[in-house]
Amino acid sequence: QVQLVESGGGSVQPGGSLRLSCAASGNILSMNAMGWSRQAPGKERELVARMTHDGSTYYADSMKGRLTISRNTVKNAVYLQMNSLKPEDTAVYYCYGYTTRNYWGQGTQVTVSS
């Protein structure tokens, strides 16, 4: 059983930056992929960034150019650097890992507001 714990959320003004962290209880290289999804109030959860086992990355068009996903295989952690944040980026951000099923963290709130 894999456990994922997010941190780094908070409140920021438009144009600001945040770095989210996801600590995994196991070896992240055992995952086929790890990534981040978000869910805003009244909306479906959407994938925003993903890194596969071989290091290939994917970014959602809605946030492309403003995100960087990275990992530290020694610390078994995945990170999401978010820049130029907009009010519409306000959501709960979830870390996930995929093997034969998805594992989810508890989520961390990101609020972008002036």
C-alpha positions as a Markdown table, in Angstrom:
| # | Residue | x | y | z |
|---|---|---|---|---|
| 1 | Gln | 0.0 | 0.0 | 0.0 |
| 2 | Val | 1.5 | 3.3 | -1.1 |
| 3 | Gln | 0.8 | 6.5 | 0.9 |
| 4 | Leu | 1.2 | 9.9 | -0.5 |
| 5 | Val | 1.3 | 13.1 | 1.5 |
| 6 | Glu | 1.2 | 16.5 | 0.0 |
| 7 | Ser | 2.4 | 19.8 | 1.4 |
| 8 | Gly | 3.2 | 23.3 | 0.2 |
| 9 | Gly | -0.3 | 24.6 | -0.6 |
| 10 | Gly | -1.5 | 28.0 | 0.6 |
| 11 | Ser | -2.7 | 31.4 | -0.4 |
| 12 | Val | -0.9 | 33.5 | -2.9 |
| 13 | Gln | -1.7 | 36.6 | -5.0 |
| 14 | Pro | -2.2 | 36.4 | -8.7 |
| 15 | Gly | 1.2 | 36.2 | -10.4 |
| 16 | Gly | 2.7 | 34.4 | -7.5 |
| 17 | Ser | 4.4 | 31.0 | -7.2 |
| 18 | Leu | 4.0 | 27.9 | -5.1 |
| 19 | Arg | 5.9 | 24.7 | -4.9 |
| 20 | Leu | 4.0 | 21.6 | -3.9 |
| 21 | Ser | 5.6 | 18.5 | -2.5 |
| 22 | Cys | 4.5 | 14.9 | -2.4 |
| 23 | Ala | 6.2 | 12.5 | -0.1 |
| 24 | Ala | 5.7 | 8.8 | -1.0 |
| 25 | Ser | 6.0 | 5.9 | 1.5 |
| 26 | Gly | 7.6 | 3.7 | -1.1 |
| 27 | Asn | 10.1 | 3.8 | -4.0 |
| 28 | Ile | 8.6 | 6.2 | -6.6 |
| 29 | Leu | 10.5 | 4.4 | -9.4 |
| 30 | Ser | 8.2 | 1.5 | -8.8 |
| 31 | Met | 5.4 | 3.6 | -10.1 |
| 32 | Asn | 4.5 | 3.7 | -13.7 |
| 33 | Ala | 3.8 | 7.4 | -13.3 |
| 34 | Met | 3.3 | 10.1 | -10.7 |
| 35 | Gly | 1.6 | 13.4 | -11.1 |
| 36 | Trp | -0.7 | 16.0 | -9.9 |
| 37 | Ser | -4.4 | 16.6 | -10.4 |
| 38 | Arg | -6.6 | 19.4 | -9.2 |
| 39 | Gln | -10.2 | 19.9 | -8.4 |
| 40 | Ala | -12.0 | 23.2 | -8.1 |
| 41 | Pro | -15.3 | 23.6 | -6.4 |
| 42 | Gly | -18.1 | 22.3 | -8.7 |
| 43 | Lys | -15.7 | 21.0 | -11.3 |
| 44 | Glu | -14.3 | 17.6 | -12.1 |
| 45 | Arg | -10.8 | 16.6 | -11.1 |
| 46 | Glu | -8.3 | 17.3 | -13.9 |
| 47 | Leu | -4.8 | 16.1 | -14.5 |
| 48 | Val | -2.4 | 19.0 | -14.6 |
| 49 | Ala | 1.1 | 17.3 | -14.7 |
| 50 | Arg | 2.5 | 13.9 | -14.9 |
| 51 | Met | 5.9 | 12.3 | -15.0 |
| 52 | Thr | 6.3 | 8.7 | -16.2 |
| 53 | His | 8.8 | 6.2 | -15.0 |
| 54 | Asp | 11.3 | 7.1 | -17.7 |
| 55 | Gly | 11.0 | 10.8 | -16.9 |
| 56 | Ser | 8.7 | 11.9 | -19.7 |
| 57 | Thr | 6.5 | 14.7 | -18.7 |
| 58 | Tyr | 3.0 | 15.9 | -19.6 |
| 59 | Tyr | 1.3 | 19.2 | -18.7 |
| 60 | Ala | -2.3 | 20.3 | -19.2 |
| 61 | Asp | -2.8 | 23.0 | -21.7 |
| 62 | Ser | -4.5 | 25.1 | -19.1 |
| 63 | Met | -1.3 | 25.4 | -17.1 |
| 64 | Lys | 1.4 | 24.7 | -19.7 |
| 65 | Gly | 4.4 | 27.0 | -19.5 |
| 66 | Arg | 3.7 | 27.7 | -15.8 |
| 67 | Leu | 4.4 | 24.3 | -14.3 |
| 68 | Thr | 7.4 | 22.2 | -13.7 |
| 69 | Ile | 7.1 | 18.7 | -12.3 |
| 70 | Ser | 10.2 | 17.1 | -10.9 |
| 71 | Arg | 11.2 | 14.2 | -8.6 |
| 72 | Asn | 13.8 | 13.2 | -6.1 |
| 73 | Thr | 14.3 | 9.5 | -6.2 |
| 74 | Val | 16.5 | 9.5 | -3.1 |
| 75 | Lys | 13.8 | 11.2 | -1.0 |
| 76 | Asn | 10.9 | 9.4 | -2.9 |
| 77 | Ala | 9.3 | 12.8 | -3.5 |
| 78 | Val | 7.6 | 14.5 | -6.4 |
| 79 | Tyr | 7.3 | 18.3 | -6.7 |
| 80 | Leu | 5.2 | 20.7 | -8.7 |
| 81 | Gln | 6.5 | 24.2 | -9.2 |
| 82 | Met | 3.7 | 26.6 | -10.2 |
| 83 | Asn | 4.4 | 30.1 | -11.4 |
| 84 | Ser | 2.3 | 33.0 | -12.7 |
| 85 | Leu | -0.7 | 31.7 | -10.7 |
| 86 | Lys | -4.1 | 32.9 | -11.7 |
| 87 | Pro | -7.4 | 33.0 | -9.7 |
| 88 | Glu | -8.7 | 30.2 | -11.8 |
| 89 | Asp | -5.9 | 28.0 | -10.5 |
| 90 | Thr | -7.6 | 27.9 | -7.1 |
| 91 | Ala | -8.3 | 24.3 | -6.3 |
| 92 | Val | -7.4 | 21.3 | -4.2 |
| 93 | Tyr | -4.3 | 19.8 | -5.6 |
| 94 | Tyr | -3.8 | 16.0 | -5.3 |
| 95 | Cys | -0.7 | 14.0 | -5.8 |
| 96 | Tyr | -1.2 | 10.6 | -7.4 |
| 97 | Gly | 0.8 | 7.6 | -8.3 |
| 98 | Tyr | -0.1 | 4.8 | -10.7 |
| 99 | Thr | 1.0 | 1.2 | -10.8 |
| 100 | Thr | -1.9 | -1.2 | -11.5 |
| 101 | Arg | -4.2 | 1.3 | -9.8 |
| 102 | Asn | -4.2 | 5.0 | -8.7 |
| 103 | Tyr | -3.0 | 6.0 | -5.3 |
| 104 | Trp | -4.1 | 9.5 | -4.1 |
| 105 | Gly | -2.9 | 11.8 | -1.4 |
| 106 | Gln | -5.3 | 13.8 | 0.8 |
| 107 | Gly | -4.9 | 17.0 | -1.2 |
| 108 | Thr | -3.6 | 20.4 | -0.5 |
| 109 | Gln | -5.5 | 23.7 | -1.0 |
| 110 | Val | -4.1 | 26.3 | -3.3 |
| 111 | Thr | -5.9 | 29.7 | -3.3 |
| 112 | Val | -5.0 | 32.4 | -5.7 |
| 113 | Ser | -6.6 | 35.7 | -4.7 |
| 114 | Ser | -5.8 | 39.4 | -4.4 |
